[in-house]
Structure formats: structure tokens, C-alpha cells
Amino acid sequence: MSVKIQAVICDDHPLFREGVAAILRAEPDIEVVGQGASAQEAIRLARDLLPDLILLDIDMPGGGLSAIQAIATACPVTKIVMLTVSAEEDHVTTALKAGAHAYVLKGVTSRELIGIVRTVMAGESYVTPTLAASLLTQSTAAPTRQQPRADGFDELTERERQILERVASGLSNKEIGYQLGLTEKTVKHYMTNVLQKLQVRSRVGAALLAQRGGRN
């Protein structure tokens, strides 16, 4: 039997917290090992349980942002996912700099949330694409850096387009490989080519350009 992903959920709204717990528990490889309603409880649960993953809200007592750095320092093996209604750019930037691995808005579907969890557990980072625009702009603002190339899509092969579409939907390399019948290593190789062609540094940047390209 494979080892289950151990998750902790911290949100001061019991109904929402229990709903997320039910979504995660429905997956055979995920186990909810603790729940909390404040930043203090989140830090204590992280230290006591050393979960694989902890989901934090920003607007809970003590502030979710204040818990990130404490958890990242005390429990570096724990992946931190912010699950919140706040779309403020400062919150996104602060959370990522403090050690969060993902920043997700509460409007996601249960399927999307599970996909994000698996993406993070596969070692990837995730930011809701609608929030990534300003971050991408900041990361490419310096004149010494390359600007992302929307016209780079013309250079993508059909396989690269297939993979990029799945990256934009939040799938991990492993999940993409399973869907397309490729090894995880091969998917990673394709994504390296995609990033170079689009002249972006991250999967988030590539996903954002993919969404923009889809609307043009």
C-alpha cells in the first residue's frame, strides 16, 4: 500500500473547512490528519503532526500570512497552500516570498483543488492564473530580462501545445504523462522547450500566456 498524503486544513469557517476535508478524504491517497481555525493552531498542528501539506486561509484569527514563515521555518518538509478569497497582489507576493508553494482562490472546483494538491506534492508551484498576470509583469519588467513571447506559440509543436494546455489546467508532469502516455521525464523535457520558446521562466508564466493566446 502506498503512503497517503497527510493534510491539515486551517480556516475559521467550519462549514468551508469541513467541505474541503470531505473533498480531500474522498481521494484514496489523501488523509486529513488535523484541522484548525487560527494561525496559532496552524503552527501547532504543523509542528506536532509534520503533515505533507497544510492549507491555510489568510483571514483567520492571527492571520494566515503570519503563519507561513513560522511553518516554513519549523517544518520545511510541509508544503503550504494558501486557499483564500483574497485576490490582493500584496497578499500573493507576501505569501510566496514567505514560503507558500501555492496561492489559490476559493472559487476553484473540487477537481481543480485536487489537481493543485497533486501539482504541489509533485514539487511544482501554483498560482491561480488570474492572479499570475501582475506577478508575470513584475518578473519581466526589468529591461535586462527577456519579455515573454506570445508569438512563441507559433513555434510550439502539437505535442508541446497538448502539454501546455494541461499545465494551464493545473496538472502535474506525472498526471500529464499519464494522460498522454509519456514518462514524467519526457514531459519535463517538453516543458523546458516550451519555456524557452515562450521566453518565460516558470510554468505559471507559460500558463498565463496560454490563456491569453486562447483568447486571441
WOZI-V218337 format. One line per field, one symbol per residue. phi: phi as a letter, one per 30 degrees, with the letter a starting at -180 (. if undefined). psi: psi as a letter, one per 40 degrees, with the letter a starting at -180 (. if undefined). Layout:
phi=???
psi=???
//
This chain:
phi=.ddddcbbbbadceddedddddddddddcbbdcabbbaddddddddddchddbbcbcdccejidddddddddddbddddccdbbcdcdedddddddddkdcabbddddddddddddedddddjccbbeedcdeddddddcddddcdddcdddddcddeddddddeddddjddedddeddcicdeddddddddddddddhbcbddddddddddddcd
psi=hihihhiihhhehddddddddddddehdehhheiiieiddddddddddefidhhhiidfihehdddddddddddgeehhhhhhiehehdddddddddeeieihhieeiiddddddddddddeeiihhhddeeddddddeedheeiiiihdeeddehidddddddddddeeiidddddddefiiddddddddddddddefieidddddddddddee.
//
